[in-house]
């Protein structure tokens, strides 16, 4: 349940904020951006960077 909440917040931040991925990593409590990237990719099959690009292109809703 905690992973799901962190994932929702990560998606929200990536899709709607101008914060860098490093800033989002820190806000979510990960020690390093690589840890957040691995977590995110494990749950979504895309990297945070790719997810953000897809959202900005309007190809990904959640």
PyMOL commands that set and color helices and strands:
alter all, ss='L'
color gray80, all
select helices_A, chain A and resi 2-16+21-27+33-44+48-56
alter helices_A, ss='H'
color red, helices_A
deselect
rebuild
show_as cartoon
